[in-house]
Amino acid sequence: MIQRKQTVFLLLACILALVCFFVRLQWIDALQIVSAALSVYTIFQYRRRIVQARLCLAGLFVVFAWYIGLAILEGEAGIVESLPMVNAILIFLARKGILDDEKLVRAADRIR
């Protein structure tokens, strides 16, 4: 089920992390790469929704660490500094979609 809405959210989060990587080259780059790689890996865990939801949660922690590091480094918020929050929102929406799918599957299993 690659064509789900959470796949689009995770793909956008990956693209956003890579855009931030190419815009700002600093010591915080490792967290951007980890965030992008984790989003791509999460997309391909579609058969295991619980693991996918946990990976989204781990991705949120990475994005928040990235944001905190960026806030400490810059000290002020600009457009580039707000991109990690957009990334976090996308990952959160993906996690919500994954959990909604899991509820739907569990409800279908109860009917059987």
QUIQUITA-V590501 format. One record per pair of residues at least 24 apart in sequence whose C-alpha atoms are under 7 Angstrom apart, sorted by the first residue. I is the first residue (numbers start at 1). GAP is how many residues later the second one is. If there is no record, write none. Layout:
I_GAP / I_GAP
//
This chain:
1_45 / 6_88 / 6_91 / 6_92 / 7_36 / 9_81 / 9_82 / 9_84 / 9_85 / 10_29 / 10_33 / 10_80 / 10_81 / 10_84 / 11_28 / 11_29 / 13_26 / 13_74 / 13_77 / 13_78 / 14_25 / 14_26 / 16_71 / 28_38 / 28_41 / 31_31 / 31_35 / 35_24 / 35_27 / 35_28 / 49_49 / 49_53 / 53_42 / 53_45 / 53_46 / 56_35 / 56_39 / 60_28 / 60_31 / 63_25
//
